[in-house]
Amino acid sequence: MTETDVEALANYKMTAVTTGGAATVGSVELQADKKSAIVTLGTEAQNQETYKLEVKNVKDTKGTVIATTEKEVKFFDATAPTATKVDVVAPRTVKVSFSEPLKTVPTVKLGNGSISTTVTLSADKKSATVEFGIEPTIGTQELEIQGGADYANLKIEKAVKSFDYQKDATAPTASVEKATANTVTLKFSKPVSVKTASDVSVYHTINNSGAYVGGALTPVTGTVVNGYSDTYTVAFGTPIPEGTAKVFLNTKANALEDGWGNDVASTELSSTVVVDKAAPKVTGVKAVSDKKLEVTFDEDVNATDAQKLSNYILKNGSGSVLSSDDYDFVNTKGEFLNTVTVSYSAKKATITLPSSLKGGNYSLTVKEIKDASFLENKLTSQDTAVVIADTTSWDITGNALRSTDNKKIRVTFNEAMSAEGLTDLSKYELRNGSGTKVDFPTDSKVVVLNPKTVEIQLGGTGETTATTLRVSGTLKDASGNTFNELYKQVTIGTESGATLVANTAKTTSTNKVTFEVDQELQGSLNTDNFTISGAQVFGGASYVNKDGKSTVTLTLKDSATKFTTSATPTVTVAADALTNVYGAKNADSISVAAVDGIAPSVLKNSTTGKLEIKQVANTVDNISIQYDEELTTTNASLAATDLVITDSATGKTLVAGVDYNTAIAADSDTLTIDLIGADYNNFAGKVTVASKSTPVYIKDAASKGNASNAFAATEVTLGDITAPTLAATYPKATPGATASKQATMKVQSNEAGTAYFLVVADGATAPTEAAIVANNVTVALTAGAEATKTLTFTADNTAYDVYVVVKDAAGNATAPVKVDVTTPAAV
């Protein structure tokens, strides 16, 4: 089974069979076999009571949800607890162990009660520390123990336990339990206490060197008993070298000692330091409730990072960020507002929301969180699935609506309902203005229109006197939740025409705009009733009814000017254009202001038809992806996680944030990929670039940010593709000595490479680059430095054309350049 689902408390419910009372589930721990779990109650169950345990929404490792299961569990404890042993742990102090956890402390007497005792239960309730008012005498002692109670309220029968009280003269010793780059954990042979902090110091590598001194000894949480602990940590500002390292514990008399006053001696210890070089990972996200998520990391992380709201983004099951229209604790970008709180402790971050999440599948993106190691390894981004159980009672949306012919009453619930009892007319009750019950006409019945909507079809001529409708609270939603009261009462209103559902109008392509109305429609739509700026530009109008609403789609005429990818048109819907299923029309015109709902797409080259994904000019390892509209710069670095980049030669999938980064400049339609890291910085070779099937962070600059369309893999060749640049006035020639038939060619380039020369007759046809290179008359070039080459010609005092090409080490070549040369005159 999957740990996240198994350990989600919302998936469990315990109810007493006899009384109906509930017992809360405090924790659930999946066992190593992945097939069983231990359920620990948050409130104690009643002894000898049978409880019904309900388990739901739990998935196996293949993602299959097991059927909701109910099992009866009887709590029956007939065994009284006992004291099992007594251990001397310090002067005047013993530890008494019990056979099971106790709820209340027992009475403990030493010396027939002549010596006072103070009894304190341990955190796990399985033992108690007993401190005596005076120190017992050396030798065998008897401890009388009775009373107290376990969680079944069974008490310890009076018992006498003997123990040998002796003073401990053995000095405690220290060892290194664990060492990291900046922390050492010291383990002592028995509990000790720091009596004088200034006389205890710890160093690593070089003893007594201020550069290597550690902080104070800090006891590990949960190990302290009466001020003594056997495990302490020491933090260092200067990191400990990886591998075998020395640790020095320096003490003075009476500074660090056990409960008997035995000192820990100064000592040199050896440790093996393993430096944490791995980024932290999220091991699970658990829904503690519909308002609380618990994120578990595989190691301690930076608390400041873990409590930063912007490091978390919650998305719905389809991968889209939560809408601010549905939840008041996120902004229009799906980011948490400061009404959300995050706390962190012991590898767990707890996200508390101000209002409930709807039941269903979600995923939580966790990003930009560093671990607590010296190197501060960073988790770039990780998505983890989480299921929110629906534990919220159903409700009714708005009023119940009576049709204009008084023969139908429609009820719309706020969520999908269970079919159980939904069509039972007895679950519904009419009341008039004075509160008196009104009987349904004969032959009335309830019909389910969709999972959220029912229609009460009234018999005969209908009914007109009822003003309110009561719906039984015993009806259940699809998750089995009943209403939180005996019934839900709503006003019966008169059916009116459809109205626009706020924030639903948007363009969906360059020729379509859609919007929702709050009622289901009937009949055909006339395109003449839909205009933009008074012009009838639509050639098609249709709608789809669903869950009591209708989505209208308008399509532009072929002759109409198409919308731009960032257009925000306003459509006017004429009065009486929309007819709902009860025959009512919209009385007034409706103004529909559409937002940009067109997702950005990667441009295609108008000539080649290929996607505009290519190497950035004048770079070696940068790739540009050009879209058809402006992109948002928000979360530009996280856009890397929307991409899949593969090394064509090795098949390796590059890792975002490790092998490449992404950036988007302001007011730009282009996303830039920069290959980085030891393997891909200045990379020369081929990679394929594709998007994931559902991009999340690459969005346009619209107010709500439309996530980009996916694109297929495109191969890009990387490396030096820029030809050298010749310096001003180069190449050029200087004639040689009289009658030498020679000239000296001079070439200078901005990068190293080779200059190639070919001499042709004056005015001859220009040779190709390949012919010039094939001639193989060359001179090596150093970047930014002049190079010379002396050429010998066939005649004195004669004009020639010399063609020059410069190639860099990557094979990029300049275009051929002609230099006019005239050889010196003869003597």
ABEGO torsion letter per residue (X at the ends): XBAAAAABAAABBBBBAAAGBBBBBABBBBBAAGABBBBBBABBBBBGBBBBBBBBGBBBAAGBBBBBBBBBBBBBBABBBBBABBBBABBGBBBBBBABBBABBBBBBBGGGABBBBBBBBAAGABBBBBBABBBBBEBBBBBBBEEBBAAGBBBBBBBBBBBBBBBABBBBBBBABBBAABBBBBBABBBBBABAAABBBBBGBBGBAAABBBBBBBBBGABBGGBBABBBBBBABBBBBEBBBBBBBBBBGABBBAAGBBBBBBBBBBBBBBBABBBBBAEBBBABAABBBBBBABBBBAAAAABAAABBBBBAAGBBBBAAABAABBAAGBBBAABBBBBBGGBBBBBBABBBBBEBBBBBBBGBBBABAAGBBBABBBBBBBBBBABBBBBBEBBBBBAAGABBBBBBABBBBABGAABAAABBBBBAAGBBBBBBBGBBBBBABAABBBBBBBEAEBAABABBBBBAABBBAAGBBBABABBBBBBBBBBBBBBBBGABBBABAABBBBBBABBBBEBBBAAABBBGGBBABABBBBBBBGGBBBBBBBBBAABBBBBAABBBBBBBBBGABBBAAGBBBABBBBBBBBBABBBBBBBBAAAGBBBBBBBBGBAABBBBBBABBBBABGAAAAAAABBBBBAAAGBBBBBGAABBBBBBBGBABBBBBBBEAAABGBBEBBBBBBBABBAABBBABAAGBBBBBBBBBBBBBEBABBBBBBBGOBBBBBBBBGAGBBBBBBBBABBEBBBBBBBBBGBBBBBAAAAAAAGBBBBBBBGBBBBBBBBBABBGBBBBBBBBBBBAAGBBBBBBBBBBBBBBBX
